[in-house]
Amino acid sequence: MIKLFSILSAVMLLSFSIPGAARSEGTDTVRLKLLNSPAINTLYSIDDHFTIVSGKDKAAVTDALRAICSDNSGTVAAENDGTIKCGAVFEAERLERTEAAAGSSNERFFLIKNNIPQPFVYRNSSIPSYDELSAPPNGQISGKYNIIDLFQYMSALCKKDNGKPAIVVSKRYGRFVRLTQVGAVEGFNYFLSSGEEKEPWYFACEGKQKFIVEKDYKYSSEEDNKLFFYQNRGLEGIDFVKGNDIGSMAGLIQETIPVNETVEKEFLNEMALEISNLKLDFVKTSAGSRYSGFYKGDKEGCGLVTIKHQNFGKEELVRVFTYEVCSNNVAAVTDNTAFASLLKYIFSL
């Protein structure tokens, strides 16, 4: 099992900065109301429009989001399994968690998209307040940072120096894994679900005070992560694919490994049984593909389970499997196939 350092449960309200604006402006924004909500344990500012919050009580977080919607003269237009759409004010959806993350902190993560730019604030007792931020010394980063806390630390440091973040992660294209540049939201989702795994990744800040954080490749899941910080260095010299450079990825995408239906069926049945017994959501991989499992509840003594399979091409192919698990007997209910954009993948439950 990958070692994931626990997110500290004690939280404190940290100082914040709104670049180019007075501190008194924007005090009623969605992000600041979330910052002051007792239901929120941690709050991450991803960029001006995207916020990620976590809390141990899913119902309390969704209640807080509904209240904020009402406070901002919004109306909850749609709500389904932790997804809230508050008119033109915001949209909030629950993010996937890895099996390791579920076992370590049991935090529930929600992604909130705002149409109006939000102030850069965060709540996180694991990193310094915004006013006290400073760069670590060059070399291996000391301390046992959770990967997503380190993401917020470096994002805030880059923001404070008026820099622009550039994130490169390991992505699979068929049988190949390539370093690929991604946006801030997809980068955070990657760090949340896969940041502790063996593949390397990079977080760079481009600007006058540029820097880079890099994670070394791990040969064993039992190894601790080796994270390094380097001032005055960026992505130069690193071979990666730009996210919008479809032409350079086309050859890799065509090499997608065909699914062995017999092997996949056995894998899915075992995963559905495990989800039903544990009553937990988690993610597993098989044959280079990602399977996200969700426990949907109990019906007449039988567990209801949904598993989503994602594979990447020019568009994302999403297959959804639904199972009913009764006394360790697994029965498939549906097998649906649908296309969705990469953004929908990032928001998927």
Stockholm file with secondary structure:
# STOCKHOLM 1.0

chainA/1-349         MIKLFSILSAVMLLSFSIPGAARSEGTDTVRLKLLNSPAINTLYSIDDHFTIVSGKDKAAVTDALRAICSDNSGTVAAENDGTIKCGAVFEAERLERTEAAAGSSNERFFLIKNNIPQPFVYRNSSIPSYDELSAPPNGQISGKYNIIDLFQYMSALCKKDNGKPAIVVSKRYGRFVRLTQVGAVEGFNYFLSSGEEKEPWYFACEGKQKFIVEKDYKYSSEEDNKLFFYQNRGLEGIDFVKGNDIGSMAGLIQETIPVNETVEKEFLNEMALEISNLKLDFVKTSAGSRYSGFYKGDKEGCGLVTIKHQNFGKEELVRVFTYEVCSNNVAAVTDNTAFASLLKYIFSL
#=GR chainA/1-349 SS CCCCCCCCSCCCCCCCBCTTSCTTTTTTSHHHHHHTCTTCSEEEECSSSEEEEEESCHHHHHHHHHHHHHHTTCCEEEEETTEEEETTTEEEEECCCCHHHHHHTCCEEEEEEESSCCCBCCBCTTSCCGGGCCCCCSEECCSCCCHHHHHHHHHHHHHHTTCEEEEEEEEEETTEEEEEEECHHHHHHHHHHHTTSSSCEEEEEESTTCEEEEECCCSSTTSCCCEEEEETCCSTTCCCBCTTCHHHHHHHHTTCCCCCHHHHHHHHHHHHHHHHHHTCCEEEEETTEEEEEEEEEEETTEEEEEEEEEEESSSEEEEEEEEEEETTEEEEEEEEEEEECHHHHHHCC
#=GC SS_cons         CCCCCCCCSCCCCCCCBCTTSCTTTTTTSHHHHHHTCTTCSEEEECSSSEEEEEESCHHHHHHHHHHHHHHTTCCEEEEETTEEEETTTEEEEECCCCHHHHHHTCCEEEEEEESSCCCBCCBCTTSCCGGGCCCCCSEECCSCCCHHHHHHHHHHHHHHTTCEEEEEEEEEETTEEEEEEECHHHHHHHHHHHTTSSSCEEEEEESTTCEEEEECCCSSTTSCCCEEEEETCCSTTCCCBCTTCHHHHHHHHTTCCCCCHHHHHHHHHHHHHHHHHHTCCEEEEETTEEEEEEEEEEETTEEEEEEEEEEESSSEEEEEEEEEEETTEEEEEEEEEEEECHHHHHHCC
//
